[in-house]
Amino acid sequence: MKRLLGFFFVILALGTARPAFAWQLNDSEEPGSVLVFPRVHTGTVTAPDGIFPRTRFEISVTCPQNFDCSGVGTVFLRAHWVCGGNASNVCQEVDFNLQTTINGTINFNTENIGPRTTNVPAPPNCPSDPAEEESGGGYLIVWVTDASGNPVAGDALLGDEVFRGSSLSAQAYDAIPIQAVAATGTQIGVAGGPLLFDGSMYKEVTGTIFGSIPYQSTEKETSLILLTLDVQSNLPNSPTFVGLNFYNEGEQLISTATNFTCWGKVDLGSLPGGQNLNTDFFGTKGLVKSTGAVQGSTPVTLLGVVEREEEFTLPVVGEVIGTISAVGGLFPGSSCTVSSSSGVSPSCAAVSCTFGTVCQLFIPFVGCVVTAPTVTCDISTSVTNNIGITREWGYPFFNDSNPVPTTFVPF
């Protein structure tokens, strides 16, 4: 009995150690009042079927559960492009408004080209990695507001983004939803004010991530895309530090760490000791588990996705058929030569020739007195063109269900 009472008082103490609204974790599988799109890159990609924006977004609005949407007209949204930190650790930001309706969908992109339902301001000139094809780097956060821009509870948002890393490849990510804690339609903040992910405005997000991960090999690169919501837009921010523990199939461990400001992308080979995270030395696939992300000594939120980029050559074989003719010794050999450009492998396959004669001197009433041999050849040959292909795919990390209070400060 004493043990039961002791256990009861421990639980009671834990329950009263934090405010009554705490310990409410977001559900990544349900619509939210906030959406976080984990990556934004600017620029365009030229594909065989046209020119496309590097990144495009879709947001749909559904009716919140147990709510009568018959009287709802316009649904107002506030959005912020958020850059990774520059040399001064300033995370640049550009904000804009969006509108739609219940069961409506907004389709937009960074370049305002192609199919879309609305135009939006261009993202800031986010810092770029010269080693990467894509320009800039950051994320997009969107939340429900009223007509005056005040945040309101409305767990109705869901969305996705499509990122084109090359002309022949693309990958898609679901937006990360975060739910409000108040009843639908309740004003939970003020226009221009901070967004509190601490259980008072919105549910909390975690500061630890983990997931399966493919290790690197020749022409196959794995990258981690990491972000935090602990951001002061257009102001200097503290870097976020996080430890990373990598395990292979046999549970062997390689520990390393990284840091970023607001948003960052790092490939495994660029991590300290990351040259060992490859299929030759370590393993084909394994597990990565982060430590709790911190800014200084303060725990902060951590969200992320895995990106995989694989380069390979695709042989494309085509057949060429032609006919050549010659007269009188002008076709003495039986060899075939096919010229090629770089990356093209030709071969001479089959030749079918017909031999005959042709009259060179005809005398009336006498007939043909001089003839010459002729040959007509049908040639078929195959040509192999080696085309470089980039294949990309990605997926989100899991979290440890341990919430971390956080504040996003718009500018």
PyMOL commands that set and color helices and strands:
alter all, ss='L'
color gray80, all
select helices_A, chain A and resi 2-16+268-270+274-276
alter helices_A, ss='H'
color red, helices_A
select strands_A, chain A and resi 34-42+44-47+50-53+55-61+74-83+93-101+105-109+135-145+157-166+169-174+176-178+195-197+205-206+209-214+220-227+231-232+240-247+253-260+263-267+285-290+294-295+298-299+303-327+344-363+367-396+398-399+403-404+406-409
alter strands_A, ss='S'
color yellow, strands_A
deselect
rebuild
show_as cartoon
